[in-house]
């Protein structure tokens, strides 16, 4: 089974509409609202599951703070299938640590191995993921959110 991680920029003001569209009772409007209310920034070149694992690694190592939008993320994840992450610049304890050069490759490989997803290019995949996250986050205005959607 595979998954794709895509990056979307949205205004914080549009988040309630997106969350409402994630409700199954909304009549399947979720994808329509994604298209109309977010700016598509592209996708992650590796498996979407690797982005999920990378975000978990960043959280466990203190780079990524606890979710600001926990309930909204849960509802969006239910609609998306694999995962939905709502990130802002304040989601990260220290943006300087969101640097591919500071990502200890041996640690990331070890973390992926403990999840049973170790592979020889795990370090490269993680660096690519950190680079994409940093690039997209630095492109946000103060009132915007980066949605990482894994389907």
PLY file of the C-alpha trace (Angstrom):
ply
format ascii 1.0
element vertex 151
property float x
property float y
property float z
element edge 150
property int vertex1
property int vertex2
end_header
0.00 0.00 0.00
1.32 3.47 -0.83
0.46 7.00 0.19
1.14 10.45 -1.20
1.92 13.51 0.92
0.92 16.84 -0.54
1.48 20.36 0.76
-1.23 23.02 0.80
-1.23 26.59 2.05
-4.43 27.99 3.53
-5.59 30.99 5.49
-6.44 30.37 9.14
-9.81 31.97 8.33
-10.54 29.11 5.88
-9.82 26.34 8.41
-13.36 26.14 9.84
-14.83 25.58 6.37
-12.26 22.86 5.65
-12.98 21.12 8.96
-16.75 21.32 8.31
-16.21 19.77 4.86
-14.33 16.88 6.50
-17.53 15.84 8.26
-19.09 12.88 6.38
-22.46 14.62 6.70
-21.15 17.46 4.49
-21.94 15.44 1.39
-18.40 14.72 0.25
-17.27 18.35 -0.12
-13.83 17.76 1.41
-11.89 17.50 -1.87
-13.82 20.43 -3.36
-12.93 22.64 -0.41
-9.28 21.51 -0.58
-9.23 22.64 -4.22
-11.08 25.92 -3.67
-9.68 27.07 -0.31
-6.04 26.01 -0.40
-3.06 26.75 -2.61
-1.46 23.49 -3.80
2.29 23.61 -3.17
3.09 20.20 -4.66
3.85 16.80 -3.21
6.61 15.00 -1.36
8.74 12.95 -3.74
9.01 10.01 -1.35
6.23 7.91 0.16
3.63 9.81 2.15
4.18 7.36 4.99
7.77 8.61 5.26
6.43 12.12 5.85
4.19 10.76 8.62
7.19 9.03 10.23
9.36 12.12 9.80
6.79 14.34 11.52
6.61 11.81 14.36
10.41 11.85 14.62
10.46 15.67 14.72
7.82 15.61 17.45
9.63 13.01 19.57
12.93 14.89 19.31
11.37 18.19 20.37
11.69 19.97 17.02
7.93 19.88 16.44
5.67 21.01 19.28
2.39 19.37 20.27
-0.33 20.03 17.68
-1.98 23.45 17.83
-5.03 22.18 15.96
-5.42 18.69 17.46
-9.16 18.18 16.98
-9.10 19.72 13.50
-6.20 17.44 12.53
-8.12 14.40 13.76
-11.19 15.31 11.70
-9.12 16.08 8.61
-7.17 12.83 9.04
-10.45 10.89 9.15
-11.47 12.53 5.85
-8.06 12.18 4.19
-7.40 8.59 5.15
-3.78 8.48 6.35
-2.92 11.82 7.94
-3.47 15.56 8.03
-1.07 17.93 9.76
-1.70 21.63 10.29
1.58 23.47 10.78
2.55 27.07 11.37
5.91 28.66 12.12
5.03 28.45 15.81
4.57 24.67 15.49
8.34 24.34 15.63
10.31 24.92 18.81
13.26 26.22 16.82
13.11 26.75 13.05
16.93 26.60 12.96
16.65 22.91 13.86
14.48 22.41 10.79
17.62 22.20 8.69
18.54 19.10 6.67
22.21 19.54 7.62
21.31 19.22 11.32
19.36 16.00 10.89
21.46 13.15 12.36
21.22 10.47 9.68
22.10 7.61 12.03
19.34 8.68 14.45
16.70 8.95 11.75
17.66 5.56 10.33
17.49 4.05 13.81
14.07 5.64 14.40
12.75 4.35 11.07
14.16 0.89 11.87
12.27 0.81 15.19
9.09 1.45 13.19
9.95 -1.39 10.84
10.46 0.90 7.85
14.24 1.10 7.77
15.84 1.32 4.36
19.19 2.47 3.01
17.99 5.87 1.80
16.07 6.81 4.96
18.50 9.62 5.78
18.19 11.14 2.32
14.40 10.86 2.40
14.28 12.55 5.81
16.55 15.38 4.66
14.34 15.90 1.61
11.28 16.00 3.88
12.84 18.52 6.27
13.91 20.64 3.31
10.36 20.63 1.89
8.80 21.45 5.27
11.22 24.32 5.89
10.72 25.73 2.39
6.93 25.68 2.63
6.82 26.99 6.20
9.09 29.92 5.37
6.66 30.84 2.60
3.76 31.30 5.04
2.36 34.63 6.17
1.46 35.02 9.86
-2.20 34.18 9.19
-1.53 31.07 7.09
-1.27 27.36 7.80
0.64 24.62 6.00
-1.57 21.57 5.54
0.38 18.36 4.98
-2.18 15.94 3.63
-1.31 12.24 3.36
-3.69 10.11 1.29
0 1
1 2
2 3
3 4
4 5
5 6
6 7
7 8
8 9
9 10
10 11
11 12
12 13
13 14
14 15
15 16
16 17
17 18
18 19
19 20
20 21
21 22
22 23
23 24
24 25
25 26
26 27
27 28
28 29
29 30
30 31
31 32
32 33
33 34
34 35
35 36
36 37
37 38
38 39
39 40
40 41
41 42
42 43
43 44
44 45
45 46
46 47
47 48
48 49
49 50
50 51
51 52
52 53
53 54
54 55
55 56
56 57
57 58
58 59
59 60
60 61
61 62
62 63
63 64
64 65
65 66
66 67
67 68
68 69
69 70
70 71
71 72
72 73
73 74
74 75
75 76
76 77
77 78
78 79
79 80
80 81
81 82
82 83
83 84
84 85
85 86
86 87
87 88
88 89
89 90
90 91
91 92
92 93
93 94
94 95
95 96
96 97
97 98
98 99
99 100
100 101
101 102
102 103
103 104
104 105
105 106
106 107
107 108
108 109
109 110
110 111
111 112
112 113
113 114
114 115
115 116
116 117
117 118
118 119
119 120
120 121
121 122
122 123
123 124
124 125
125 126
126 127
127 128
128 129
129 130
130 131
131 132
132 133
133 134
134 135
135 136
136 137
137 138
138 139
139 140
140 141
141 142
142 143
143 144
144 145
145 146
146 147
147 148
148 149
149 150
